[in-house]
């Protein structure tokens, strides 16, 4: 099925930028956005191609909150830091 939608230049530019950031064509990006916002959750995985699922996963990983924090310093994960002197 094909649908013609008129977009404002600003919206088109925003969508094109997001598609480029995701590394996919604009039409594929819009299809993915619609699937995520319209399709029931149990249908989504079945309607995405393997490549679309891989891109969606990679995007999820890029946006995952732990990526915004600094990693622990090496001292924090050394054996000596797990035990206090009074534990011996």
PyMOL commands that place a pseudoatom at each C-alpha (Angstrom):
pseudoatom trace, name=CA, resn=UNK, resi=1, chain=A, elem=C, hetatm=0, pos=[0.000, 0.000, 0.000]
pseudoatom trace, name=CA, resn=UNK, resi=2, chain=A, elem=C, hetatm=0, pos=[1.216, 3.460, -0.791]
pseudoatom trace, name=CA, resn=UNK, resi=3, chain=A, elem=C, hetatm=0, pos=[0.144, 6.659, 0.977]
pseudoatom trace, name=CA, resn=UNK, resi=4, chain=A, elem=C, hetatm=0, pos=[1.031, 10.204, 0.016]
pseudoatom trace, name=CA, resn=UNK, resi=5, chain=A, elem=C, hetatm=0, pos=[1.584, 12.534, 2.988]
pseudoatom trace, name=CA, resn=UNK, resi=6, chain=A, elem=C, hetatm=0, pos=[2.460, 16.217, 2.763]
pseudoatom trace, name=CA, resn=UNK, resi=7, chain=A, elem=C, hetatm=0, pos=[5.188, 17.130, 5.264]
pseudoatom trace, name=CA, resn=UNK, resi=8, chain=A, elem=C, hetatm=0, pos=[6.364, 20.558, 6.269]
pseudoatom trace, name=CA, resn=UNK, resi=9, chain=A, elem=C, hetatm=0, pos=[9.962, 21.252, 5.251]
pseudoatom trace, name=CA, resn=UNK, resi=10, chain=A, elem=C, hetatm=0, pos=[11.018, 21.338, 8.910]
pseudoatom trace, name=CA, resn=UNK, resi=11, chain=A, elem=C, hetatm=0, pos=[9.421, 17.973, 9.684]
pseudoatom trace, name=CA, resn=UNK, resi=12, chain=A, elem=C, hetatm=0, pos=[10.919, 16.439, 6.569]
pseudoatom trace, name=CA, resn=UNK, resi=13, chain=A, elem=C, hetatm=0, pos=[14.359, 17.759, 7.525]
pseudoatom trace, name=CA, resn=UNK, resi=14, chain=A, elem=C, hetatm=0, pos=[14.014, 16.381, 11.065]
pseudoatom trace, name=CA, resn=UNK, resi=15, chain=A, elem=C, hetatm=0, pos=[12.913, 12.968, 9.801]
pseudoatom trace, name=CA, resn=UNK, resi=16, chain=A, elem=C, hetatm=0, pos=[15.696, 12.903, 7.210]
pseudoatom trace, name=CA, resn=UNK, resi=17, chain=A, elem=C, hetatm=0, pos=[18.261, 13.744, 9.901]
pseudoatom trace, name=CA, resn=UNK, resi=18, chain=A, elem=C, hetatm=0, pos=[16.985, 10.953, 12.158]
pseudoatom trace, name=CA, resn=UNK, resi=19, chain=A, elem=C, hetatm=0, pos=[17.021, 8.504, 9.237]
pseudoatom trace, name=CA, resn=UNK, resi=20, chain=A, elem=C, hetatm=0, pos=[20.598, 9.470, 8.398]
pseudoatom trace, name=CA, resn=UNK, resi=21, chain=A, elem=C, hetatm=0, pos=[21.585, 9.107, 12.066]
pseudoatom trace, name=CA, resn=UNK, resi=22, chain=A, elem=C, hetatm=0, pos=[20.077, 5.604, 12.025]
pseudoatom trace, name=CA, resn=UNK, resi=23, chain=A, elem=C, hetatm=0, pos=[21.774, 4.814, 8.719]
pseudoatom trace, name=CA, resn=UNK, resi=24, chain=A, elem=C, hetatm=0, pos=[18.571, 3.968, 6.855]
pseudoatom trace, name=CA, resn=UNK, resi=25, chain=A, elem=C, hetatm=0, pos=[16.533, 5.439, 4.023]
pseudoatom trace, name=CA, resn=UNK, resi=26, chain=A, elem=C, hetatm=0, pos=[13.916, 8.041, 4.931]
pseudoatom trace, name=CA, resn=UNK, resi=27, chain=A, elem=C, hetatm=0, pos=[11.018, 5.827, 3.806]
pseudoatom trace, name=CA, resn=UNK, resi=28, chain=A, elem=C, hetatm=0, pos=[12.318, 2.913, 5.903]
pseudoatom trace, name=CA, resn=UNK, resi=29, chain=A, elem=C, hetatm=0, pos=[12.745, 5.196, 8.903]
pseudoatom trace, name=CA, resn=UNK, resi=30, chain=A, elem=C, hetatm=0, pos=[9.192, 6.533, 8.612]
pseudoatom trace, name=CA, resn=UNK, resi=31, chain=A, elem=C, hetatm=0, pos=[7.866, 2.970, 8.280]
pseudoatom trace, name=CA, resn=UNK, resi=32, chain=A, elem=C, hetatm=0, pos=[9.770, 1.976, 11.436]
pseudoatom trace, name=CA, resn=UNK, resi=33, chain=A, elem=C, hetatm=0, pos=[8.434, 4.995, 13.345]
pseudoatom trace, name=CA, resn=UNK, resi=34, chain=A, elem=C, hetatm=0, pos=[4.873, 4.162, 12.311]
pseudoatom trace, name=CA, resn=UNK, resi=35, chain=A, elem=C, hetatm=0, pos=[5.304, 0.527, 13.304]
pseudoatom trace, name=CA, resn=UNK, resi=36, chain=A, elem=C, hetatm=0, pos=[6.571, 1.511, 16.745]
pseudoatom trace, name=CA, resn=UNK, resi=37, chain=A, elem=C, hetatm=0, pos=[3.782, 4.000, 17.368]
pseudoatom trace, name=CA, resn=UNK, resi=38, chain=A, elem=C, hetatm=0, pos=[0.805, 2.298, 15.774]
pseudoatom trace, name=CA, resn=UNK, resi=39, chain=A, elem=C, hetatm=0, pos=[1.280, -1.470, 15.677]
pseudoatom trace, name=CA, resn=UNK, resi=40, chain=A, elem=C, hetatm=0, pos=[0.509, -3.491, 18.819]
pseudoatom trace, name=CA, resn=UNK, resi=41, chain=A, elem=C, hetatm=0, pos=[3.641, -4.608, 20.661]
pseudoatom trace, name=CA, resn=UNK, resi=42, chain=A, elem=C, hetatm=0, pos=[3.096, -8.284, 19.892]
pseudoatom trace, name=CA, resn=UNK, resi=43, chain=A, elem=C, hetatm=0, pos=[3.012, -7.582, 16.130]
pseudoatom trace, name=CA, resn=UNK, resi=44, chain=A, elem=C, hetatm=0, pos=[6.060, -5.321, 15.893]
pseudoatom trace, name=CA, resn=UNK, resi=45, chain=A, elem=C, hetatm=0, pos=[8.787, -7.988, 15.923]
pseudoatom trace, name=CA, resn=UNK, resi=46, chain=A, elem=C, hetatm=0, pos=[6.989, -9.969, 13.224]
pseudoatom trace, name=CA, resn=UNK, resi=47, chain=A, elem=C, hetatm=0, pos=[6.598, -7.025, 10.846]
pseudoatom trace, name=CA, resn=UNK, resi=48, chain=A, elem=C, hetatm=0, pos=[10.187, -5.802, 10.928]
pseudoatom trace, name=CA, resn=UNK, resi=49, chain=A, elem=C, hetatm=0, pos=[12.785, -7.286, 8.651]
pseudoatom trace, name=CA, resn=UNK, resi=50, chain=A, elem=C, hetatm=0, pos=[15.934, -8.677, 10.281]
pseudoatom trace, name=CA, resn=UNK, resi=51, chain=A, elem=C, hetatm=0, pos=[17.859, -5.590, 9.156]
pseudoatom trace, name=CA, resn=UNK, resi=52, chain=A, elem=C, hetatm=0, pos=[15.206, -3.282, 10.642]
pseudoatom trace, name=CA, resn=UNK, resi=53, chain=A, elem=C, hetatm=0, pos=[15.279, -5.224, 13.921]
pseudoatom trace, name=CA, resn=UNK, resi=54, chain=A, elem=C, hetatm=0, pos=[19.078, -4.956, 14.008]
pseudoatom trace, name=CA, resn=UNK, resi=55, chain=A, elem=C, hetatm=0, pos=[18.935, -1.195, 13.384]
pseudoatom trace, name=CA, resn=UNK, resi=56, chain=A, elem=C, hetatm=0, pos=[16.230, -0.757, 16.034]
pseudoatom trace, name=CA, resn=UNK, resi=57, chain=A, elem=C, hetatm=0, pos=[18.348, -2.702, 18.533]
pseudoatom trace, name=CA, resn=UNK, resi=58, chain=A, elem=C, hetatm=0, pos=[21.456, -0.658, 17.733]
pseudoatom trace, name=CA, resn=UNK, resi=59, chain=A, elem=C, hetatm=0, pos=[19.463, 2.555, 18.165]
pseudoatom trace, name=CA, resn=UNK, resi=60, chain=A, elem=C, hetatm=0, pos=[18.118, 1.280, 21.498]
pseudoatom trace, name=CA, resn=UNK, resi=61, chain=A, elem=C, hetatm=0, pos=[21.667, 0.517, 22.647]
pseudoatom trace, name=CA, resn=UNK, resi=62, chain=A, elem=C, hetatm=0, pos=[22.866, 3.996, 21.628]
pseudoatom trace, name=CA, resn=UNK, resi=63, chain=A, elem=C, hetatm=0, pos=[20.048, 5.602, 23.641]
pseudoatom trace, name=CA, resn=UNK, resi=64, chain=A, elem=C, hetatm=0, pos=[20.287, 3.289, 26.678]
pseudoatom trace, name=CA, resn=UNK, resi=65, chain=A, elem=C, hetatm=0, pos=[20.889, 5.316, 29.877]
pseudoatom trace, name=CA, resn=UNK, resi=66, chain=A, elem=C, hetatm=0, pos=[24.029, 3.472, 31.013]
pseudoatom trace, name=CA, resn=UNK, resi=67, chain=A, elem=C, hetatm=0, pos=[25.869, 4.829, 27.982]
pseudoatom trace, name=CA, resn=UNK, resi=68, chain=A, elem=C, hetatm=0, pos=[25.518, 8.339, 29.429]
pseudoatom trace, name=CA, resn=UNK, resi=69, chain=A, elem=C, hetatm=0, pos=[27.424, 7.571, 32.618]
pseudoatom trace, name=CA, resn=UNK, resi=70, chain=A, elem=C, hetatm=0, pos=[31.144, 7.292, 33.169]
pseudoatom trace, name=CA, resn=UNK, resi=71, chain=A, elem=C, hetatm=0, pos=[32.558, 3.796, 33.674]
pseudoatom trace, name=CA, resn=UNK, resi=72, chain=A, elem=C, hetatm=0, pos=[33.864, 2.821, 37.088]
pseudoatom trace, name=CA, resn=UNK, resi=73, chain=A, elem=C, hetatm=0, pos=[37.566, 3.471, 37.678]
pseudoatom trace, name=CA, resn=UNK, resi=74, chain=A, elem=C, hetatm=0, pos=[39.834, 0.420, 37.750]
pseudoatom trace, name=CA, resn=UNK, resi=75, chain=A, elem=C, hetatm=0, pos=[40.349, 0.835, 41.511]
pseudoatom trace, name=CA, resn=UNK, resi=76, chain=A, elem=C, hetatm=0, pos=[36.623, 0.321, 42.114]
pseudoatom trace, name=CA, resn=UNK, resi=77, chain=A, elem=C, hetatm=0, pos=[36.655, -3.167, 40.626]
pseudoatom trace, name=CA, resn=UNK, resi=78, chain=A, elem=C, hetatm=0, pos=[39.892, -4.496, 42.078]
pseudoatom trace, name=CA, resn=UNK, resi=79, chain=A, elem=C, hetatm=0, pos=[39.721, -7.321, 44.611]
pseudoatom trace, name=CA, resn=UNK, resi=80, chain=A, elem=C, hetatm=0, pos=[41.205, -5.158, 47.353]
pseudoatom trace, name=CA, resn=UNK, resi=81, chain=A, elem=C, hetatm=0, pos=[38.355, -2.662, 47.065]
pseudoatom trace, name=CA, resn=UNK, resi=82, chain=A, elem=C, hetatm=0, pos=[35.748, -5.352, 47.821]
pseudoatom trace, name=CA, resn=UNK, resi=83, chain=A, elem=C, hetatm=0, pos=[37.045, -5.996, 51.328]
pseudoatom trace, name=CA, resn=UNK, resi=84, chain=A, elem=C, hetatm=0, pos=[37.584, -3.625, 54.183]
pseudoatom trace, name=CA, resn=UNK, resi=85, chain=A, elem=C, hetatm=0, pos=[40.567, -4.182, 56.503]
pseudoatom trace, name=CA, resn=UNK, resi=86, chain=A, elem=C, hetatm=0, pos=[38.221, -5.002, 59.396]
pseudoatom trace, name=CA, resn=UNK, resi=87, chain=A, elem=C, hetatm=0, pos=[36.640, -7.870, 57.367]
pseudoatom trace, name=CA, resn=UNK, resi=88, chain=A, elem=C, hetatm=0, pos=[39.756, -10.018, 57.658]
for i in range(1, 88): cmd.bond("trace and resi %d" % i, "trace and resi %d" % (i + 1))
show_as sticks, trace
zoom trace
